[in-house]
Every structure is written in C-alpha cells, then in structure tokens.
Amino acid sequence: MFTIGQVAKKVGINIGAIRFYERKGLLEPVVRNEQNNRLYTDDEIGWLIFLKCLRETGMSIEEIKKYHDMVQAGTSTLPERTRLIEEQKQALLDEIEQKKAQLVHLEHKLESYYRGENY
C-alpha cells in the first residue's frame, strides 16, 4: 500500500490531481489507515498511470469518465471501450503527423538562416 505522496511521485502527477480525479469519479475511493490517510494499491497506481496517459493524449475528463464507467460495467463494454481507445490513438497519430510537418517547416527555416537568408 502506498500513500498519496508516494503515488504522486510514482505516477508523476501532483497530489491535487489525484484528489481531483477522486472527486470526478475517475478513481474509486481508496482505503484509509488509522490516521485517515489514503492508501493505494498497485492496481490503483496502474489505473492512474493510464489515466495520466489518456490526459496527455488529449482525452477530456468527460471522455475518461465515460471510459471509466464502461470499465466498471464489465466486459460487455469492451467493443465500445476499444473504439474509444482506437479513436484516441488515431487522434494522437494525427497530431504526431501535424507535429512532424511543423518540424519540417522549422528545419527549412533554419536551413535558410544558415545559408544567410534573412526571411
């Protein structure tokens, strides 16, 4: 079992974010010790790592909540969950392609500067 501070460090998010996710229903209420401190399991840490990944790919809190609720509903939601993750993957791939194109433009600009051009 891990404290909220240990979890925040392991996952790479702040304690406030973990509490926010709990309030939004994205993280199930965890057990507490005698001092009323939250204690997290490896499974909960794994979920937080995935939740962070989804946020970093641009998925909204509302979409993550929808996904979380489907997970809680069980395996009957696998097709819909798969579709949601596939859509997020495609959005990320599209963003990567846009970033690659932007990088090419920057590289061309730098090449022109290295040649002594002023525009």
C-alpha distance (Angstrom), angle and dihedral (degrees) to the residues before:
residue distance angle dihedral
M1 . . .
F2 3.77 . .
T3 3.80 133.3 .
I4 3.78 121.3 -122.4
G5 3.80 90.2 -104.3
Q6 3.79 92.4 52.9
V7 3.79 90.6 47.4
A8 3.79 92.7 49.1
K9 3.80 89.7 53.2
K10 3.83 93.9 45.4
V11 3.80 93.7 48.1
G12 3.80 97.2 38.1
I13 3.79 97.8 -123.1
N14 3.77 131.6 108.4
I15 3.78 126.5 -100.5
G16 3.80 91.1 -112.6
A17 3.81 90.2 59.2
I18 3.80 91.2 53.6
R19 3.80 90.9 50.7
F20 3.82 89.8 46.4
Y21 3.81 90.8 53.1
E22 3.80 89.3 50.7
R23 3.81 91.8 51.1
K24 3.81 90.9 49.0
G25 3.80 91.1 51.8
L26 3.81 94.3 -113.8
L27 3.77 92.2 119.9
E28 3.75 123.4 43.7
P29 3.81 116.2 -121.5
V30 3.78 108.7 -88.0
V31 3.77 131.3 -142.2
R32 3.77 118.2 -91.5
N33 3.77 130.7 -146.2
E34 3.81 127.9 -130.6
Q35 3.81 90.4 -80.1
N36 3.83 89.3 53.4
N37 3.82 91.5 -111.4
R38 3.78 116.9 149.8
L39 3.80 115.3 -110.1
Y40 3.80 121.5 -160.1
T41 3.79 132.2 -159.7
D42 3.80 128.6 -142.7
D43 3.82 88.7 -102.1
E44 3.80 91.4 56.4
I45 3.80 90.1 47.6
G46 3.81 89.2 50.9
W47 3.79 90.6 52.0
L48 3.83 91.1 49.1
I49 3.81 90.6 51.0
F50 3.81 89.8 52.4
L51 3.81 91.4 44.2
K52 3.82 89.2 53.0
C53 3.81 89.1 49.9
L54 3.80 91.3 52.3
R55 3.82 91.3 49.4
E56 3.81 91.5 48.3
T57 3.80 90.1 53.1
G58 3.78 88.9 55.3
M59 3.79 101.5 -101.3
S60 3.78 111.7 153.7
I61 3.78 124.0 -121.7
E62 3.81 88.1 -114.4
E63 3.82 92.2 54.8
I64 3.80 91.3 46.3
K65 3.81 89.2 50.7
K66 3.80 89.5 51.4
Y67 3.81 89.9 50.0
H68 3.82 91.8 46.5
D69 3.79 91.4 51.2
M70 3.80 90.6 50.6
V71 3.81 90.6 51.6
Q72 3.78 89.2 51.9
A73 3.82 90.0 50.0
G74 3.80 91.3 60.9
T75 3.77 140.5 -127.1
S76 3.80 95.1 -33.2
T77 3.82 86.5 78.2
L78 3.82 95.0 55.3
P79 3.83 94.9 105.1
E80 3.80 92.1 51.8
R81 3.82 92.7 43.7
T82 3.78 90.0 49.2
R83 3.80 90.5 51.6
L84 3.81 91.6 49.1
I85 3.82 92.7 50.9
E86 3.82 91.6 44.3
E87 3.81 89.7 53.0
Q88 3.79 90.8 49.5
K89 3.80 90.3 48.3
Q90 3.81 90.9 51.7
A91 3.80 91.7 48.3
L92 3.80 88.9 52.2
L93 3.81 92.0 48.4
D94 3.81 89.6 50.1
E95 3.80 90.1 50.7
I96 3.80 90.9 49.5
E97 3.81 89.8 53.4
Q98 3.80 90.7 50.1
K99 3.80 90.2 50.0
K100 3.81 90.7 49.5
A101 3.81 90.0 53.1
Q102 3.80 90.5 48.7
L103 3.79 89.8 50.3
V104 3.81 90.6 52.9
H105 3.82 89.9 53.5
L106 3.79 91.3 50.7
E107 3.79 91.6 47.8
H108 3.82 90.9 51.7
K109 3.79 90.7 49.7
L110 3.80 91.3 50.8
E111 3.80 90.9 48.4
S112 3.80 89.9 53.9
Y113 3.80 90.4 49.9
Y114 3.81 90.8 48.9
R115 3.83 88.1 53.5
G116 3.79 88.6 55.2
E117 3.77 97.7 -105.4
N118 3.80 115.5 146.9
Y119 3.80 103.1 -150.4
